[in-house]
Amino acid sequence: MTKISTTTNADLLKGALMSGLLNAIINGAINWFQVRGKTELYLTVDAITNTEHTVLGGAVMLATSLAAILTLISYFTLKSDYKPPFYPKALLLTLRNAFFAFGVMVTVSIIIQRTAGSVLVSPFTAVIIVGIIAGVVAAIVDYMTKSELLS
């Protein structure tokens, strides 16, 4: 459990970067086991509706679920005299972070899809992309959650 009495912005940022790095490694490794036998994967497909599994399509779901899970973990592991009750503050914070991650990922995915069209990448490149996305989402969510809960 994290005990926070007087936390500075630098402490929150340091913790968020560590969380991001750890999640990048973990989710990259998980993704490697999902794509290691493939020769190429679509990063995007030049169509809004398709039946292909794409790297960014999977990353949308990863970012959304990761944002919700990490917000809940941050809430329940944070020890502070200033922590609000779970309902409604933390529940709404969980929903906000999940919708934020979903919206950003869908927007980025659509922009890439519309500008680049169908793009094939190697499994290694897919793992790096997914790891980076997971790391960025984890760092941002950790920072946003803890700074909101401690304010």
Backbone torsions as a table, in degrees:
resi	resn	phi	psi	omega
1	MET	NA	140.2	-179.5
2	THR	-88.3	124.4	177.4
3	LYS	-103.5	115.8	-178.4
4	ILE	-123.3	121.0	176.3
5	SER	-109.7	-57.2	176.5
6	THR	-126.9	95.8	-176.8
7	THR	-102.2	132.0	177.7
8	THR	-93.2	166.5	176.9
9	ASN	-60.6	-36.8	179.1
10	ALA	-65.1	-38.0	176.9
11	ASP	-64.8	-43.3	178.4
12	LEU	-62.9	-41.9	179.8
13	LEU	-65.7	-42.2	178.3
14	LYS	-61.8	-45.6	178.0
15	GLY	-63.4	-39.0	179.9
16	ALA	-66.5	-40.5	178.4
17	LEU	-66.2	-38.3	176.8
18	MET	-65.8	-42.2	177.0
19	SER	-62.1	-41.4	178.8
20	GLY	-63.2	-44.9	179.8
21	LEU	-63.5	-45.2	179.7
22	LEU	-62.4	-43.9	179.8
23	ASN	-69.2	-32.9	176.2
24	ALA	-62.2	-45.0	-179.5
25	ILE	-66.7	-47.9	-177.8
26	ILE	-62.9	-49.8	-176.9
27	ASN	-72.6	-29.7	173.0
28	GLY	-64.2	-43.1	178.6
29	ALA	-64.8	-42.9	177.2
30	ILE	-60.0	-44.4	-179.6
31	ASN	-64.9	-34.0	178.8
32	TRP	-59.2	-41.9	179.6
33	PHE	-69.1	-21.2	177.5
34	GLN	-83.4	-28.0	-173.0
35	VAL	-117.3	-0.7	-170.8
36	ARG	-61.7	-26.8	-178.4
37	GLY	-89.1	-2.7	-176.9
38	LYS	-90.4	154.3	178.0
39	THR	-89.6	-41.2	178.4
40	GLU	-146.1	152.6	176.4
41	LEU	-131.6	150.7	174.3
42	TYR	-80.2	128.1	170.1
43	LEU	-72.8	-49.1	174.8
44	THR	-141.2	161.7	174.4
45	VAL	-123.6	138.7	-175.3
46	ASP	-76.7	57.4	175.6
47	ALA	-165.7	138.8	179.4
48	ILE	-68.2	-43.5	178.0
49	THR	-103.5	128.5	178.6
50	ASN	-158.7	169.5	178.3
51	THR	-107.5	0.6	179.8
52	GLU	-77.1	141.5	169.6
53	HIS	-82.0	126.1	179.5
54	THR	-116.8	156.5	-179.9
55	VAL	-61.8	-48.1	-178.4
56	LEU	-72.3	-29.9	175.2
57	GLY	-62.8	-44.0	176.0
58	GLY	-68.8	-32.5	-179.5
59	ALA	-68.5	-28.4	177.2
60	VAL	-62.1	-48.3	-179.8
61	MET	-67.3	-39.2	177.5
62	LEU	-59.9	-48.7	-178.0
63	ALA	-62.4	-41.9	-178.7
64	THR	-65.4	-49.7	-178.5
65	SER	-69.2	-37.9	178.4
66	LEU	-63.1	-40.5	178.6
67	ALA	-61.9	-44.6	-179.9
68	ALA	-67.0	-46.6	-177.8
69	ILE	-63.3	-46.1	-177.5
70	LEU	-69.5	-30.3	175.4
71	THR	-65.2	-44.4	179.0
72	LEU	-64.8	-43.0	178.4
73	ILE	-62.0	-44.5	178.9
74	SER	-60.8	-41.7	-179.2
75	TYR	-63.7	-49.4	-173.8
76	PHE	-75.5	-19.0	178.4
77	THR	-97.7	-9.0	-179.0
78	LEU	-81.8	123.3	175.8
79	LYS	-107.6	117.8	179.0
80	SER	-158.6	147.2	176.0
81	ASP	-69.6	-18.7	-175.1
82	TYR	-99.0	1.9	-177.5
83	LYS	-68.9	126.7	-179.4
84	PRO	-75.6	166.1	175.5
85	PRO	-65.0	155.9	-176.7
86	PHE	-59.8	-46.6	-179.5
87	TYR	-101.8	127.5	5.0
88	PRO	-98.4	-13.6	-169.8
89	LYS	-58.5	-56.2	-175.5
90	ALA	-71.5	-33.9	177.0
91	LEU	-63.6	-45.5	178.2
92	LEU	-67.3	-34.5	176.2
93	LEU	-64.8	-40.4	177.0
94	THR	-61.8	-46.9	178.5
95	LEU	-64.3	-41.7	179.3
96	ARG	-61.0	-46.7	-179.4
97	ASN	-64.9	-39.2	179.0
98	ALA	-65.9	-45.4	178.9
99	PHE	-66.6	-35.8	177.3
100	PHE	-62.2	-48.7	180.0
101	ALA	-63.2	-42.2	178.7
102	PHE	-60.6	-48.7	-177.6
103	GLY	-63.3	-43.6	179.8
104	VAL	-64.8	-45.5	-177.8
105	MET	-66.0	-41.4	177.9
106	VAL	-64.1	-43.2	180.0
107	THR	-61.9	-48.8	179.4
108	VAL	-62.4	-43.0	-179.6
109	SER	-62.1	-43.2	180.0
110	ILE	-67.8	-40.1	178.1
111	ILE	-62.4	-45.1	177.8
112	ILE	-63.8	-43.5	179.9
113	GLN	-62.3	-41.3	-178.0
114	ARG	-73.8	-32.4	-178.4
115	THR	-89.3	-32.4	-175.3
116	ALA	-105.6	-22.2	-178.3
117	GLY	76.1	-146.6	179.5
118	SER	-79.3	120.7	-177.7
119	VAL	-125.0	127.0	175.7
120	LEU	-98.0	139.9	177.5
121	VAL	-132.8	160.4	177.3
122	SER	-76.9	160.7	176.2
123	PRO	-58.0	-38.4	179.0
124	PHE	-62.6	-43.2	177.9
125	THR	-63.8	-39.5	177.9
126	ALA	-61.4	-41.9	179.3
127	VAL	-63.9	-42.8	179.3
128	ILE	-63.0	-44.8	-179.7
129	ILE	-62.3	-47.1	179.8
130	VAL	-63.7	-41.1	178.1
131	GLY	-61.8	-43.8	178.6
132	ILE	-62.9	-44.8	179.6
133	ILE	-61.2	-46.5	179.9
134	ALA	-62.1	-40.8	179.7
135	GLY	-64.7	-44.5	179.9
136	VAL	-65.5	-44.9	179.2
137	VAL	-61.0	-46.5	-178.9
138	ALA	-61.6	-44.0	-179.3
139	ALA	-64.8	-45.7	-178.9
140	ILE	-65.6	-45.1	-179.1
141	VAL	-64.7	-42.7	178.8
142	ASP	-60.3	-47.5	-179.4
143	TYR	-64.5	-48.1	-178.8
144	MET	-62.1	-42.3	-177.4
145	THR	-66.1	-51.0	-176.3
146	LYS	-68.2	-38.2	179.0
147	SER	-69.0	-34.5	177.4
148	GLU	-69.9	-43.1	-178.6
149	LEU	-68.9	-28.3	-178.4
150	LEU	-93.8	-1.7	-179.1
151	SER	-87.7	NA	NA
